[in-house]
């Protein structure tokens, strides 16, 4: 039992260090030795948990998927009210992310740009996008949109565009502008 606790604690330290490094520097910009140094674990400990860098990247992206979806859903839920308000309020998660640690963009857009087309990282990125879009389509349907899938795609494009432009321009106002555009899109829902 004690061994499992240590193993889990080490794994968490590795993932936390990898997340910070990958988010700030990209997947290709970070080597295993940097993750080892930042996490304070031995090389053998890292390889007990993650046999390859690809496994570490996959774990990071899965963890980020869960975290990011939870942040989007929490921002939407804080709006209360109906689905129209929630579709607009989810952009508050982007503003919160910017306020928390600056704009390094979307980890999934970064991974998609860096990863090979047949890689596990790209597959996880596609799964994240599909998961997010399914949730957005569900919200769009609840909002009474005439074409919920189209509205979900448009909101998704605003999210991706805000994150990408935010990274490029280092300007928080892109989130406010994306939120304003979302407000216009959902105005015709009800």
N, C-alpha and C positions, 0 to 999 in steps of 0.2 A: 504494500500500500504506500509506504513512504517513497519507494522508488518511482512509482507512477506520479506522485505529486511533484517530485523533482523534475521528472521528464516533462510534465505538463508546464511547469514553471519555466523551464528552459525553452520549450517550444514557444511559449508566449513571448519570451524575451527576444527570441530570434525573429518571430513574426512582427513584433512591434518595431524592432530595429529595421528590418527589411522594408516594412511599410513606409517608414519615414524616408529611408534612402531611395526607394523606388519612386515614391511620389515626387520627391524633390529633384531627382536626377534621371529618372527614366529607367526602364528595365535594362537596357544595354549599358547605361552609364554607371552601373553598380556591379562590382565584383563580389564574389563570395567572401574574399578576405575582408572587404569593407563591412559586410554584414557580421562576420565573426568579431571584428574589432568593436563595432557599435553595440553588439549584443552582449559582449563579455563572456562568450562561451568558447569552449575549445572547438577546434575544427572537427574533431571526432564526434562531439555532441551535435553539432549542426548536421553532420552526415547521418547520424542515427535517426534524426527527424525528417530530413530531406536529402534523399540520395543524390539529387541533381539540382542545379539552379532552376531548371524548368519546373520541378516539383515545388520548390520554394515560391516561384512566381505564381504558380497555379493556386497555392494555398493563400498567398497574398490577395490575389484577385477574387477568390471565393469569399474571403473574409471582408474585402472591400465591398463586394456586391451586397452582402448581408447588411453591412453598416450603412451603405449609401441608400439602399432601399428603405431601411428603417428611418433614416433622416428625412427622406422625401415624404414618407408616410406620416411621420410625426409632425412635420411642418403643415401638411394638408389637414391633419386631424385638429391641430391647434386652431385652425380657421373656424372650426365648428360649422354650423350652417350646412348648406347643401354642397353637392358635388361641384357646382360651378365655382363656388368660393374656394373649394379645396384645390381645384385645378390651377387657380391663380396663386394660392398661398404656398404651394409646394416650392415656388421659387425662393421662398424665405430660407429654405435649406441651402440654396446656393449662396445667399448672402451670409448665412451663418458660417458656412465653410470658408468663405473669403475672410471673414472677421477672425476666425479661429487661427488660421495659419497662412494667410496670403493666398494668392491665386497661382496655383501650379497647374490648373486645368483639371480635366477629367482623367482619372487614372485609366479609364477604359478607352478613351480616345487615344491617349498616349500608348497604351498597350497595342491597340489596333494598328497604329502607325509603325511601331517597332517590331511587332511579332510577324513571323512568317505566316503565310496564308494557311498552312497546314499544321500550325502549332496548337498546343493545348491552350496557350494564353489567348490566342485569337478565338478559339472555340468558347472559352469562358466569357470573353468579351461579348460575343454574339449572344450567348445565353443570357447575360446580364441585360442586354438591350431588349431582347425578346421578353424577358420577365418584366422589365420596366414598362414596355409598351403594352403588355397584357393588362397591367394594373391601370395604366392611363386610359386604355380602351374601356375598361370596366367603369372608371370614374366618368368618362365621357358619355357612356350609355346612361349612367345614373343621372347625369346632368341634362339628359334629354336631347343630346345632339342628334341631328338628322343623320349624320354620317360619323358615328363614334370612332371608327378606325381611322378615318381621315383626320379628325380632330386630335386623336391620340398621336398620330404621326407628326402633326404640326406642333403640338406641345413638346414632343420629344426633340424635334429639330430646334425649337427655342432653347431647350435645356442644353443640348449639345453645342449649339451656337454660342450661348452665353458662357459656357465653360471654356470653349476654345478661344473666343474673343477675349475673355477675361485673362486667360493665360498670355495671349499675344500682346494685348494692350496694357495689361496690369491696371485695369480700370474697373472699379466696382460698379460704375453706372451701367455697364452692360447688363447686369442682373436686373436692375430697375427697369431698363428698357425692355428686356425679355418679359418681365412680369407685366408690364403695360401692354405688350403685344398679346400676351396670353389673355389678359382681361378683355381685349377687343375680340379675340377669337371666341371666347365663351359667352360673350354678350348675347349672341343669337341663340343660345342653347335653350333657354326656358320660354 
